[in-house]
Amino acid sequence: MTESHEHPHHPILTPVQLGPYTLRNRMVMAPMTRSRAGEGLAPTPIAATYYAQRASAGLIVTEGSQVSPQGVGYPNTPGIHSDAQVEGWKRVTAAVHEQGGRIFLQLWHVGRVSHPSFQPEGALPVAPSAIAAEGTVRSADGPQPFVAPRALELAEIPGVVAQFAHGARSALEAGFDGVEIHGANGYLIDQFLRDGTNHRTDAYGGPVENRVRFLVEVVEAVVGVWGADRVGVRFSPTGTFNSMSDSDPVATFGHAAQALDRFGLAYLHVVEPSSGRFAVPGAPAVAQAMRERFHGAFILNGGFDLATADAAIAAGQADLISFGQLFLANPDLPERFAEGAPLNAPDFATFYTGGEKGYVDYPARDAVAAAV
């Protein structure tokens, strides 16, 4: 008997079709930076333990993984472009598949929110326009102010698209079930999409049809490697992280959803926090406008718990819901939801500290029961 048949009153625990895969439940482990990569920014063996512990998710999306050395913007975040990185990720995919799980890799280029200390030969970070983000970057030498990036030349853009294609090929080699293109949270694709960061006057800037061009070219390149039904894209239409803004997010992201609809992608993954520390007061509701324009599977993220996730699935607002901190702190989150078991609290102090503490030592519920 599957959990879903035992718990028909929990829509989040019922199976769902996602591209070629029948997932055991509608719970997605959201991509979360954990800053635990090893030498050469390759995943270490404990990453395999961490993801395998969480393999009862219908789908795992990994932490963002840089598609090139140029895409790096944080200490100890893994890449997906070198042989050593591919070997490290092979251990992860094998461990997750051994537990019967499905795992997509998130393809990442941070664009302007990098720093010369992360860049090959200390170069400036690249972006659509030479506009610095506000605030500081977490460098190896402590917090540093963001620098003004270098605006990409028109002739360079195909080379950046090719970085995503190379990352996609590397992910295929590493044994993933698919890939998610990171178009959220103020990173490079988001910087092209939103008019707060894209002031270009060429074919990649100005009207939304131009601002969506880089995204569409990246999707075309990645789909060329994977096939559309194993590729997803993540957006955060109203997110202000990394000092992002857009004058009309409904128009911008509605157009992006429509532009992607023709591909037959596996899913769109939309971050729209309605409460909690990432909620933007007075922000327009963009997710539903995107859902109306995109006919594939739709994943929502934004501080959901069991009750609100069930309600969103039942109301047809999403097909799947992704959970970040709840999965970080509860490796067996689907089982806990099924049983109404209490949840571990996340330890914010160890989110990015490296090592096993706060990473692979959150107890499963059997261990909790034994400790009571």
N, C-alpha and C positions, 0 to 999 in steps of 0.2 A: 504493500500500500504506500502510495506517495503521500507526503505531507499535504499536498494540495487537495487530495480527495478526502483526507481526514479533516481538513479545515476549509470547507467551502465558503465559510463566512469571512475568510481573509482573501480578498481578490489578489493581494500582493503575493500570495503563496501559490497561485495557480500557474501552470505552465504557459509559455508564450513562444511564438515563432519569431525569430530574429534573423533575417537573412536565411541562410541554409540551416540554421541551428534551431532545435527545439530546446528551449531553456527550461530548467526545472522549476524556476520561479521568476517573478518579475522584479527581483531585487538586484540592483547593480551596485557593485562596490565602486564608488567614484574614484577618479584619479586623484591621488594625494601625494604631494612632494614630501619625502621623508629624509632626504639628505644623508643617505647611508651607502652611497656607491663607494667602491674601493679604488684601487690603483687604475689609472687610465679611464676613470669614470665608468667602470664595469660593475654590474651588480655582483654582490658577494653571495656566498652560499646561504647566509641568513635571509637574504631576500627570497630565496626559494621556500624557506620555512614559512616566512611571513605570508606570502601569497597562498601557499598550499593550505595554511590554517584557515583561510577565508574562501576556500574553493566551493563551499555550499552556496555561495551567491549564484544567481542565475548567470551573471556575467561579471567578471572582474575587468576593470579598465586600469591599466598600470599608471603609476606616476608618470608625469611628462618626461619624455626621453629625447634629448637633443638629436636633431638630424644631421648636425655638423658641429665642428669646434666653434664656428661662428654663432651657433644657437645657444651657447651656454650663458647662464646669468646668475647662477647660485652655486654655492660650494657643494661638492659631493652629490650632484644629481647625475643620474646615469644617462649615457648616450645610446644611440642605436646606429652607429656608423662605422665602428671599427670591428676587427675580428674578435678582439678580446671582449668587447661588449656583447657581440652576438653569442659568444660562448657562455658568458655569464647569464644571458637571458635564456639560453637553451635549458639550463638547469631549472630556471623558474617555470618555463612552460611544461617541462617534463613532470615537475612536482605537482603542478596544478592538474594536468591531465590524468596523472595517477590517481587523483582524488575525484575524478569525474567532472572537473570544472571546465569552464570556458574562459579564455583570457584574451583580451585585445590590448595591444600596445598603443599608448598615446604618443603621437608624433609632435614634436615641440621645437619651436624656434622663438626665443624670447624677444628678438628685435631690439628696440631701443633701451629696454630695461636691463641690459647687460652693462658691463664696465670694461674699460681697457685691460684691467687686471685679469679678466677671464678670456680675453680675445687673443688669437694667435698674433704674435709680435706686437702686442699692446695696442692693436688697432682700435679705432672708434667702433662702437656698435653701429649696426645699420638699421634703417627704418624707412618708411615711406617719405617722411619729412624730417627736417633737422630741428625737431621740437623735443626738448628734454622733458622727462617725467619729473614730477615734484617728489621731494623726499630723498631717501638714501637707499643704497643697495648694500646687501650683506656680502661684503668681500672677505677674502682670507685675512685681510688686515683690519677687520672691523667695519663699521658702517662708513660708507663713502657717499658723497652727494652724487645723484645721477648726473651723467654728462650729456651734453647735446649730442645726439647720434649723427651719423652721416647719412644724408638722403641717398637712397639707392639710385644709381644711374639706370636709365631705361634699359641699356644693354646688359646690365647685371641681373635683371629680374629673372630671366630664364634659368640662370645658374642657381638662384635660390630655390626656384621651383624644382630643379634637379636634385637639390639637397633633400627635399621631401621624398622624391622618388627613390633616392638611394636609401633613405631611412626605411621606406616601405619595403624595399627589396630585402634589407637586412632583417626586418621584422619577420618576413616570410621565411627567411633562412633560419631564424631563431625558433620557429615552430609555433608562432602565435596563431590564434583562430581568426584574427582580423586586426584592424587598426582603427584608431580614432584620431582624426586630425584636430589639433588644438587650435580652435578659433576663438578662444575666450580669454578673459582675465587680463586684457591689456598686453598680450604678446603680439608677435609680428602680424599674423593674419587679422587680428582684431584692430591693430593699428592701421592697416589698410582700409578696413571696413568703415571705421567711424570718422566723422568729419572733424572731431576734436584733435585728431592726430594725423589725419591725411589732408594736407594742403597742396597736393600735387596739382599741376595744371595740364598733365599729359593724359594718356589713355588709362592711367590707373588712379586718377583723382577727379574731383569735381562731382558730377552727378553720381547717384548711387549705382547706376549701371557700370560706371568706370571703377568705383571703389570696390565693387564685388568681383572685379576681374581677377585679381591675384588669388583670391579664395577659389574661384572656379578653375583656374589653371592648376592650382595645387591639387584640387579634387580630381581633375582629369588625369593628372600624372599618377596619383596614388591608385585610382581606379584602374589605370593601365597595368598596374602591377598585381592588384588583388582581385579585380572584378568588383563591381559596385556593391554587391550584396554582402561583402565582408568589410565595408568601410563605413564609419560613422563620423560625424562632425559635432564638435561641442562649441556652444556659444554662451555668452553672458550679456544679453542685450542692454541691460541697465546697470551693469556692474561699474563701480567707480574705482576699483582696485587699479593701482598703477596710474592714477590720475586720468582715467578714461572718461570721455563724454561723447555724446552725439546729439545733434540738434533735433533729430526725429527718429528715435529708435524703432518705432513701429514700421515706418517706411523702409529704413535701412535693413532691418532684419527680416521683415516681411518679404522684401525683394530677395534677400539672400536665400531664404527658405524656398521661394519660388524658383530661383535659379538652380537650386540643388535638386528640386523635385524630379526633374527629367532624367537624372542619373539612375534612379532605382536604388539608392543607398540603403544600407542596413538600418540606419537610424539618424535622427537628430537628437542631440543631448543638450538641453537648455537649462541654464542656471537662472532661476528667478526666485530669490529668497523673499518669502512673505513675512518672515519674522526673524529675530536673532540679530547678531552683530553685523551681518552682511546685507541686511535689508536696507533698501534705499527709500526713505520716506517720500511719498508723493510720486514714486516712479510709475510710469505707465505699465499696464499689463501687456507684455509683448508675446509671451509664450503662446497664448491661444490664437493670436493673429498668425503666428508662424505655423501652428498646427493646421490651421485652415488651408494653408498654401502648400503643405508638405504631406504627401500621402503615405509615406513609409512609417515605420515604428517611431514613436516619440518618447523620449526619456526626459523626465523632469527631475530637477535637483533644487533643493532650497529649504533645508532644515526640517525635512519630513520625519515623523515618527510613524508607528504602526497604524494608528487611527487615521491620521491625515493621508498617509500613503494609500490605505484601503479606500478612503473616500475619493481620492483623485482618480484611482483606477476605475472605481465603480461609476464615477461621473463621466468617464471618457476623456478626462483632461490629459491623460498620458497612458501609454501602454506599459511602461516600466518606470520605476522610481529609483534614483541613485542616492546612496547614503555614504557620507564621508566619515565624520567622526564616530558615528555609531559602529561602522565596520572596523574602524581603526581600533576601537576599544573592545569590540565584541567579535572575535573571530568566527563565532558560531551564531551570528545574528539571525539568520533565517530560523534556526532551531529554537532560539529564544523567543522569537515572534510567535512561532507555532505553539509553544508551550505556555506563553504568557510569563516567561521567566524574567526575573529582574535583570537589569543591564549594568555592566561595568561602566564606571565613569571614565572619560578620557583624561589622560594626564598631559595637560597642555605643555608642561615644562620639558617633556621628552619628545615632542613632535619631530624636532630636527636635530637631535643631539648626537646621532650616531650610536652604533652598538645595539645590543639586544634589549636593554632596558627601555620600556615603553614602546617596544617594537614587536617582539615575539613572545613576551611574557604576560600578556593579558590572558587570564584564565578562561578556558571553556567552562560551560555551566556544570559539567560533571565535577570538575575540580572545585568549583564554587560550592557545590552541594556538599562535597567531602569536607570542605573547610568550615562549614557552618556548625 
